[in-house]
Amino acid sequence: MSDKAVTIPKGLKFLFGGLAGMGATVFVQPLDLVKNRMQLSGEGGAQRQYKTSFHAVAQILKSEGVTGIYTGLSAGLLRQATYTTTRLGIYTILFEKFSGSDGKPPNFLTKACIGMSAGAVGAFVGTPAEISLIRMTADGRLPIDQRRGYKSVFNALYRISSEEGILTLWRGCGPTVVRAMVVNAAQLASYSQAKQSLLNTGYFADNILLHFAASMISGLVTTAASMPVDIAKTRIQNMITINGKAEYKGAIDVLMKTVRAEGFFSLWKGFTPYYARLGPHTVLTFIFLEQMNRAYKKYVLGSTNAGGGGL
C-alpha cells in the first residue's frame, strides 16, 4: 500500500478531532473557569474580585468547594463536541486537499487561511455551547440572588432560548467567530510550522516529544494574539440586559470601555490562566489527535509509515 493511498475517512477526522478536544477539556476545565473569572473581575472599573490566578483558585475552592472548580464541565465538553469536532475535521480535510501530490504540506500562509476558515465555521456551530460555558463558569462570582443557577449545559440551552429567545444562543457570535479565526490561524498554522521547523533541525523525530514542543510554542503565539478578542467575547456573552438596554453595543464597545476604565494591558488580563489553559489544552488535543491518527493508520490501514499526519 502506498503512503498516498493511506488516508483516514473524513467522518473519522471529525470524530478524532472532537474526542481529542473533549479529552483535553477534562484536564483543563478548572483553568478555563479561572480564566473566565479573571476576565470578568474588575469589569467596568469595579474592584477586582481576584488579585491573581492563584488567589482566584483559592477563593473558588473556599467558597464553592472542590467540585466548584469543575463548574461548567458539561458545557465545556459540548463545546468541544461541536466546535473542535468541526474545526479540526475541516482543517485536516483541507490540509490534505492543499498538500502537494508528493505529500509536501501547504505553505504557512495557506495553513493560516485553512485555519481561519475552519475556525469560523467551528465557532458558529459551537457558539450556543460557548455562551452556556461562559455563564456557568461565571455564575459563582455573583451574589446568590443574582445567579442563574443552570443545572447542566442542556438546562442552560433550554433556559436561555426560552427566557431570552433562541437567537440569544448566538449572542456574541461575531467576536466568537473573529476570536476563532485568530486562534485557529495562530494555533493550527503555528503548530504545523513549529512541528515542521523542529523536524528540520534533526534533533526531533515524529513522536510525542515533538508534538509537545510544537504545541507549547503554538499555545504561546495563540495566547498573545487572541486575548483581546477573547475578553470581548467573554464579557458580551456574560452581560445582562437591564430595562431592555444591554451593557455593551458590541466587541469594539467592550474593548473601548475596558481600556478606558481598566487600562490598555487589561486586554491581556488573565494571561497566565489563559496560557496555562490554552497551552496544555493545545498540547493534549494535538497529542491525542496525533496518536489516534497514528493508531488508525498503523492498526487499521496497515501503514508502515504511520506518522500522526494531517497537521
CORQUIKA-V656699 format. One record per pair of residues at least 24 apart in sequence whose C-alpha atoms are under 7 Angstrom apart, sorted by the first residue. I is the first residue (numbers start at 1). J is the second residue. Records with the same first field share a line. If there is no record, write none. Layout:
BEGIN
I = J ; J
END
This chain:
BEGIN
6 = 301 ; 303
10 = 93
13 = 89 ; 92
14 = 85 ; 86 ; 88 ; 89
15 = 85
16 = 289 ; 292
17 = 84 ; 85 ; 88 ; 89 ; 289
18 = 80 ; 81 ; 84 ; 85
20 = 285 ; 288 ; 289
21 = 80 ; 84 ; 285
22 = 77 ; 80 ; 81
24 = 281 ; 284 ; 285
25 = 76 ; 77 ; 281
28 = 277 ; 281
29 = 70 ; 73
30 = 69 ; 70
31 = 273 ; 276 ; 277
32 = 277
33 = 69 ; 137
34 = 273
35 = 270 ; 273 ; 274
36 = 134 ; 137 ; 138 ; 234
37 = 138
38 = 269 ; 270
39 = 231 ; 269 ; 270
40 = 235
44 = 258 ; 261
45 = 261 ; 262
53 = 273
71 = 136 ; 137
72 = 133 ; 136 ; 137
74 = 152 ; 153
75 = 129 ; 132 ; 133 ; 153
76 = 133
78 = 129
79 = 126 ; 129 ; 130
82 = 125 ; 126
83 = 122 ; 123 ; 125 ; 126
84 = 122
86 = 122
87 = 118 ; 119 ; 121 ; 122
90 = 118
91 = 115 ; 118
92 = 310 ; 311
95 = 310 ; 311
96 = 310
108 = 189 ; 193
111 = 189
112 = 185 ; 186 ; 189
113 = 185
115 = 181 ; 184 ; 185 ; 188 ; 189
116 = 181 ; 182 ; 184 ; 185
117 = 181
119 = 180 ; 181 ; 184
120 = 177 ; 180 ; 181
123 = 176 ; 177 ; 180
124 = 173 ; 177
127 = 169 ; 170 ; 173
128 = 169 ; 170
131 = 169 ; 237
132 = 156 ; 157
134 = 234 ; 237 ; 238
135 = 238
171 = 237
172 = 233 ; 236 ; 237
175 = 229 ; 232 ; 233 ; 251
176 = 233
179 = 226 ; 229 ; 230
182 = 225 ; 226
183 = 222 ; 226
186 = 221 ; 222
187 = 218 ; 219 ; 222
190 = 218
191 = 215 ; 218
192 = 311
206 = 307
208 = 287
211 = 286 ; 287
212 = 283
215 = 279 ; 282 ; 283
216 = 279 ; 283
219 = 275 ; 278 ; 279 ; 282
220 = 275 ; 279
223 = 274 ; 275
227 = 267 ; 268
228 = 267 ; 268
231 = 267
END
